[in-house]
Amino acid sequence: MYPFSQAVPPAVKTHLDAQTAYMSDMSRSMFRSFQRMCELNIQLMQAMLEESTLAGKQMFSPPHDADTMSATAARAQPASDRLRAYQHHVSRLAADTQVELARVTEQHAQNTTRTARAMADEVARGASEAAERGMHGQQESVRRFADSVTRAGEAGAAQSPPRTERGQPAMQAAMPASAVQGEA
């Protein structure tokens, strides 16, 4: 069913678990920060909407134009104060998020580093064992080939007639030289 038949080595599984825990905690921290940012935006928008509603009511209720201008001017200062407070909250939220992410990284760095080192050692050990098995397999193949060549040479020597020191077949050496030349 799966393309790999080998089981996952324990060091790899441990490292993947450590990485998953690290990423999970980082995601959780980022999600909390995002959630706080959304809540802050909702609060700002609610406050701005309430102020806009009150300003609109005051603008349409006074009978004189001078009262409209003073109502508008009176609402401008609280709105700018609210935006300044929002900016301060966003800055504090960003700093808190940075501290939280640094804490999570520090919390997981030692374990992740240790598991990564163990995984690298196991991979190196496996590669060394595989290289050694391959070398032994090649040596065995060469030995078998050499044995088969040696056996074939011995079998061929057993079937051919014996030779003299000059390399001539032994039967020709026993014949008179005139008989051997006559054949040629």
HELIX and SHEET records of a PDB file:
HELIX    1   1 PRO A   10  PHE A   60  1                                  51    
HELIX    2   2 ASP A   65  GLN A  159  1                                  95    
HELIX    3   3 ALA A  170  ALA A  174  1                                   5    
HELIX    4   4 ALA A  177  GLU A  183  1                                   7    
END                                                                             
